[in-house]
């Protein structure tokens, strides 16, 4: 533990089911520290069906399709593969970035997007905010897919905002050996969590030291990759320090 552009990729459901991506999203605190976004999700093994982890999703075939990969700005398929490792195809490698961006939007309504020319999204635009809220709701309800949402608003996945952080492979005795890649990102100042209900999942911001303290007390159940990540982040005193260490964009 640690986790060709001209043609349409063909991925099996088995390949997709074994790969996942999660985003460790940071936001600065007014006091100079930083908080990390956690999502609470259902599980049958801990704390009456609740466990906290970073927003993430399993890879879908659509995340690695020509259509969605063409709507990425920041890194190429070849660059993604060089970062992830040659055991994955270029399409699946870049698809992990797409999955991280899609998963974060689905879980929290936060979209790491950009214009075609690489300009940041103007989230102060009321029309864009309303359209994103409606798109988020449609995505959760399954009435619109992620690619359609991006195309309708002229938005591209800002893959440069995600920096590869770590890989965790589920133990061999797990029912499904999910191979999860974790990415770091910093929240843009004008973005907030969506108010759209997400059913059993809820989100919270928490500092690394507070998260570790609550976990050790048994009040904040989390899986080991989440705990280990907080153990790493607790050594940094600001999001700027994390950004400087890992090359994150503020």
VEXVO-498560 format. One record per residue (C-alpha): residue in one letter; x, y, z. Coordinates in steps of 0.5 Angstrom, whole numbers, padded with zeros to 4 digits, always signed. Each point is the difference from the previous one (the first is absolute). Layout:
AXYZ ...
***
This chain:
X+0000+0000+0000 X+0002+0007-0001 X-0007+0001-0009 X-0003+0005-0045 X-0004+0006-0001 X-0002-0001-0007 X-0004-0006+0002 X-0006-0002+0004 X+0001-0004+0007 X-0003-0006+0001 X-0001-0002+0008 X-0003-0005+0003 X-0005+0000+0006 X+0006-0004+0004 X+0005+0005-0002 X-0004+0006+0003 X-0003-0004+0006 X+0008+0000+0002 X+0002+0007+0000 X-0003+0006+0004 X+0003+0007+0001 X-0001+0005+0006 X+0001+0007+0001 X+0003+0003+0007 X-0002+0007-0001 X+0003+0005+0004 X-0003+0007+0002 X+0004+0006+0004 X-0002+0002+0007 X+0000+0007+0002 X+0004-0002+0006 X+0006-0002-0005 X-0002-0008+0000 X-0004-0004-0004 X-0006-0005-0001 X-0001-0006-0004 X-0007-0002-0003 X-0002-0007+0003 X-0007-0003-0003 X-0004-0005+0005 X-0002-0006-0004 X-0004-0007+0001 X+0004-0006+0002 X-0002-0006+0004 X+0006-0001+0004 X+0001+0006+0004 X-0004+0005+0005 X-0007-0003-0002 X+0002+0001-0007 X+0003+0007+0000 X+0008+0001-0002 X+0003+0006-0002 X+0005+0001-0006 X+0002+0004-0006 X-0005+0002-0005 X+0001-0006-0006 X-0003-0004-0005 X+0001-0006-0004 X+0003+0001-0007 X-0006-0001-0005 X+0001-0002-0007 X-0002+0007-0002 X+0006+0003+0004 X+0004-0003-0005 X-0003+0002-0006 X+0002+0004-0006 X-0006+0005+0001 X+0002+0002+0007 X+0008-0001-0001 X-0001+0006-0005 X-0003+0004+0005 X+0006+0000+0005 X+0005+0006+0000 X+0007-0001+0004 X+0003-0006-0001 X+0000-0005-0006 X-0001-0007+0000 X+0007-0002-0001 X+0002+0005+0006 X-0005-0004+0005 X+0002-0007-0002 X+0008+0003+0002 X-0003+0002+0006 X-0004-0006+0002 X+0004-0005-0003 X+0001-0004-0006 X-0005-0006+0002 X-0006+0004-0002 X-0002+0002-0007 X+0001+0008-0001 X-0008+0000-0001 X-0001-0003+0007 X+0006+0004+0003 X-0004+0007-0002 X-0006-0003+0002 X+0002+0000+0007 X+0000+0007+0000 X-0007+0001-0003 X-0003-0005+0005 X+0003+0004+0006 X-0003+0006-0003 X-0006-0003-0001 X-0001-0003+0006 X+0002+0006+0004 X-0006+0004-0004 X-0005-0006+0002 X+0002+0000+0007 X+0001+0007+0002 X-0002+0004-0006 X+0007+0003-0001 X+0002+0000-0007 X+0007+0001-0002 X-0001+0002-0007 X+0003+0005-0005 X-0002+0004-0007 X+0003-0003-0006 X+0005+0005+0000 X+0002-0002+0007 X-0003+0006+0004 X-0003-0001+0007 X-0008-0001+0000 X-0003+0007+0002 X-0004-0003+0006 X-0002+0007+0002 X-0005-0001-0006 X-0007-0001+0002 X-0002-0004-0006 X+0006-0004+0000 X-0001-0002+0008 X-0008-0001-0001 X+0002-0005-0006 X+0005-0004+0004 X-0005-0001+0005 X-0005-0002-0005 X+0005-0005-0003 X+0003-0002+0006 X-0007-0002+0002 X-0001-0004-0007 X+0006-0003+0001 X-0002-0003+0007 X-0007-0002-0003 X+0003-0003-0006 X-0003+0004-0005 X+0006+0003-0003 X+0007-0003+0000 X+0006+0004+0001 X+0003+0001-0007 X-0007+0003-0002 X+0000+0005+0006 X+0007+0002-0002 X-0002+0001-0008 X-0006+0004+0002 X+0004+0005+0004 X+0006+0000-0004 X+0004-0003+0006 X+0007-0004+0000 X+0003-0004+0005 X+0005+0004+0003 X+0005-0006+0001 X+0006+0004+0002 X-0004+0002+0007 X+0001-0008+0002 X+0007-0002+0002 X+0001-0007+0001 X+0001-0002+0007 X+0000-0007+0002 X-0003-0007-0002 X-0003-0005+0005 X-0002-0007-0003 X-0005-0004+0005 X+0002-0006+0003 X+0000-0007-0003 X-0006-0002+0004 X-0004+0005-0002 X-0006-0002-0004 X+0002+0005-0006 X+0007+0002+0000 X-0001+0008-0001 X+0006+0003-0003 X-0001+0008+0002 X+0005+0006-0002 X-0001+0006+0005 X+0001+0007-0003 X+0002+0006+0004 X-0004+0007-0002 X-0001+0007+0003 X-0007+0003+0000 X-0001+0006-0004 X-0002+0006+0004 X-0007+0001-0003 X-0003-0007+0000 X-0004-0003+0006 X-0003-0007+0001 X-0007-0001-0004 X-0006+0000+0004 X-0003-0005-0004 X-0002-0006+0005 X+0005-0006-0001 X-0004-0005+0003 X+0004-0004+0005 X+0006+0003-0001 X+0002+0007+0003 X+0006+0004+0000 X+0004+0004+0005 X+0007+0004+0001 X+0005-0002+0005 X+0007+0001+0002 X+0005-0005+0000 X+0001+0000+0007 X-0007+0000+0002 X-0001-0006-0005 X+0005-0004+0004 X-0002+0002+0007 X-0008-0002-0002 X+0003-0006-0003 X+0004-0003+0006 X-0006+0002+0004 X-0005-0005-0004 X-0004+0006-0002 X+0002+0001-0007 X+0001-0007-0004 X+0004+0000-0006 X+0004-0005-0004 X+0007-0001+0000 X+0002+0004-0006 X-0004+0006+0003 X+0004-0001+0006 X+0006+0000-0003 X-0001+0006-0004 X-0002+0004+0006 X+0007-0003+0003 X+0004+0003-0006 X-0004+0007+0000 X+0000+0001+0007 X+0007+0002+0000 X-0001+0006-0005 X-0003+0007+0003 X-0003+0003-0006 X-0003-0002-0006 X+0006+0004-0003 X+0005-0004+0003 X-0004-0006-0003 X+0000+0003-0007 X+0007+0002+0000 X+0002-0008+0002 X-0004-0003-0005 X-0001+0005-0006 X-0007+0002+0001 X-0004+0006-0003 X-0003+0005+0005 
***
